[in-house]
Amino acid sequence: MTAIKHALQRDIFTPNDERLLSIVNVCKAGKKKKNCFLCATVTTERPVQVKMVKVKKSDKGDFYKRQIAWALRDLAVVDAKDAIKENPEFDLHFEKIYKWVASSTAEKNAFISCIWKLNQRYLRKKIDFVNVSSQLLEELPKVTEESVPSGENQSVTGGDEEVVDVYQELNAREEQDIEIMMEGCECAISNAEAFAERLSRELQVLDGANIQSIMASEKQVNILMKLLDEALKEVDQIELKLSSYEEMLQSVKEQMDQISESNHLIHLSNTNNVKLLSEIEFLVNHMDLAKGHIKALQEGDLASSRGIEACTNAADALLQCMNVALRPGHDMLLAVKQQQQRFSDLREHFARRLASHLNNVFVQQGHDQSSTLAQHSVELALPNHHPFHRDLLRYAKLMEWLKSTDYGKYEGLTKNYMDYLSRLYEREIKDFFEVAKIKMTGTTKESKKFGLHGSSGKLTGSTSSLNKLSVQSSGNRRSQSSSLLDMGNMSASDLDVADRTKFDKIFEQVLSELEPLCLAEQDFISKFFKLQQHQSMPGTMTEAEDVDGGTLSRQHNAGAPLPVSSEKDMIRQMMIKIFRCIEPELNNLIALGDKIDSFNSLYMLVKMSHHVWTAQNVDPASFLSTTLGNVLVTVKRNFDKCISNQIRQMEEVKISKKSKVGILPFVAEFEEFAGLAESIFKNAERRGDLDKAYTKLIRGVFVNVEKVANESQKTPRDVVMMENFHHIFATLSRLKISCLEAEKKEAKQKYTDHLQSYVIYSLGQPLEKLNHFFEGVEARVAQGIREEEVSYQLAFNKQELRKVIKEYPGKEVKKGLDNLYKKVDKHLCEEENLLQVVWHSMQDEFIRQYKHFEGLIARCYPGSGVTMEFTIQDILDYCSSIAQSH
């Protein structure tokens, strides 16, 4: 290692004016063992710069090269890994952490010791040494840079060696003295031994002079000792005087201690008196209830506004006195206990008075409100509870006080309020729905026909009456479809529209009356009973406590009772109890509307959806939103049943075998349904339900039109398909239903296809022989015979062609077309008015066939001079004349 150190100093560091102090052979931890050397160096010029240099052996030869250098001041931490066990690993923390493994622990320790010494000397202990043995970290002699000559030559090596000055330069004064000394001796340079011997003799002379000087000062030393003895005696006298003074002061000190203790006791007594007065004032100020408040609690008038205000203030003052935060030990005082008991008695007495008075108010409200029911018996309006709510809200603060002081009585009042008000609302709502049902059916007699008996308003009609009504309703719709043929029956259709509009208005009025009633009651309950939306409910109310034979928490869908886990749930539970009759009454009204006319379900679905949407925007979990949502499910079921019934009626339709089919009843009913639905569902929230119903209905219409067309005996299949799909296409084009665009295109295509099919089939009859002849010609051409050679076929020569053409002179053609027109007129129905459209299509098709025949004659019989006995102009004249004559 010494040879390597010498080589590195010579080859690398000396050219850079650096001195190598310590070296360690290392390799990187965790990688392939590629050895290198870490060197600690200092510069030979001031200011001294301390560096750590990584030196690596060159791959191309035996010489070493400098790879990387770090300034020692950038080194933050030296981590030796283990201060006790021998471990060759260590970390150096520069801008990043370098992990090294030394070739031996001794080399590592020597290198770390050198770094520590350099840190002590040049960096003022800036580097942290972690997991380093304390034996390595020995303090260097504190030598400042000023004490070191500019040409210092120190060796800082590894191990435990101290820093030794190998060479020190002489300063200028020393050099001058040596020069003077050497000038005084001629042999100083030529004979060094003689010069050294002379210097030795002079040194002995100086030592002797120093000894004589010391002996001459012995007398002065004796004099100094005498003076010291006298000074000691003076000190002893002073100590004696100080002792006497101390004894005198000791008695004074004892007296002052007694005075200080007396003053402390007086101060302590005064402090205790002040604290006692403060405690008494606290109790008097916070636990003293004014006589006026006591009188108000005991005798205050709970019926007048002034008395209610006085009782409210007194109750608040009592609550403050009872809730005062007593200091430690106050509850042990007899006066405090007595005052607390007095407050408790006052609270119990006033709580009883308040609960009794409010119960009487609830009962009185039920009687007063019942007396006003007769005024609303003929009007479709619910009684207004605002005056009652306004009077009760004066007690809201007292209810809040009762809730926080006596929750049992508060809970009892809550149950009594629900009991009284539920009976009152039940009478009002049932009477209200009775009026609505009477207005829907027209008269009381008619309402009995629909199964309405008594004030209960329940639907109790027999199954036979329900079936009878269903048949009547179906018959009415069929009569509506037939009224398209009989314009004299328009009054019945108008009557149905008027009845549906009337039902729609009544149903909307019912919902509009119920909604503000429920919202007003819910708002009142929240304010009067102090039930907020997002607070946990204090108290012990059970989640299914019996209230007059019922339960406070209603069971939905035969499930478990709803847990009253918050005040919001409490409000909903109270609303369910108070308005328990709303949902069944609404369901009865919906059933009645569906009995009267199944199309009423469209009106109910739109109105109910709008009100549910409005309620959910206000509060999705409210009673009103939940109840209307449940009823909406029933309405949606009725709507789906209405659609299913229409599809079933399509499948069950029977046509007469003796009369022509015309527009099928269910096609007309679909037109009626779509027109009605589009007017009802305009800007509705549940448009998606209608679109789904449209899709089901139109597919049913398409399927059953084809089914009836296939079964038709009197009317050709193409006519049934053409007329009905033309009607469907016209309906969809007029209504512009976006979800049925594909079906509209399909209907148009079916109408066009069957119109063309009917025209081609019908035109084959007037010129039957001519058609058969040219079909034979086309067949021969298709078999491969050239067109100009067809005339050589025996069955298709020129003579046969002339014979066939002579059978169809102009007069005969006109006669055939006239018969065809009459036949088409018999096939087509009047209401669809397609006769002229079909006749015009036949004219065009006939002309196309004529041109086709002329072309075949020109190609297959060239130069024969054979032509038809009528022209295209003749055809146009025939068709026009026939159409005008009919």
Secondary structure by P-SEA (a helix, b strand, c coil): caaaaaaaaacccccccccccbbbbbbbcccccbbbbbbbbbbcccccccbbbbbbccccccbbbbccccccccccbbbcccccccccbbbbbccbbbbbccccaaaaaaaaaaaaaaaaccccccccccccccccccccccccccccccbbbbbbccccccccccbbbbcaaaaaaaaaaaaacccccccaaaaaaaaaaaaaaaaaaaaaaaaaaaaaaaaaaaaaaaaaaaaaaaaaaaaaaaaaaaaaaaaaaaaaaaaaaaaaaaaaaaaaaaaaaaaaacccccaaaaaaacccccccaaaaaaaaaaaaaaaaaaaccccccccccaaaaaaaaaaaaaaaaaaaaaaaaaaaaaaaaaaaaaaaccccccccbbbbaaaaaaaaacaaaaaaaaaaccaaaaaaaaaaaaaaaaaaaaaaaaaaaaaaaaaaaccaaaaaaaccccccccccccaaaaaaaaaaaaaaaaaaaaccccccaaaaaaaaaaaaaaaaaaaaaaaaaaaaaaaaaaaaaaaaacccccccccccccccccccccccccccccccccccccaaaaaaaaaaaaacaaaaaaaaaaaaaaaacccaaaaaaaaaaaaaaaaaaaccccaaaaaaaaaaaaaaaaaaaaaaaaaaaaaabbbbccccccccaaaaaaaaaaaaaaaaaccccaaaaaaaaaaaaaaaaaaaaaaaaaacccccaaaaaaaaaaaaaaaaaaaccccaaaaaaaaaaaaaaaaaaaaaaaacccaaaaaaaaaaaaaaaaaccccccccccccccaaaaaaaaaaccaaaaaaaaaaaaaaaaaaccccccaaaaaaaaaaaaaaaaaaaaaaaaaaccccccccccccaaaaaaaaaaaaaac
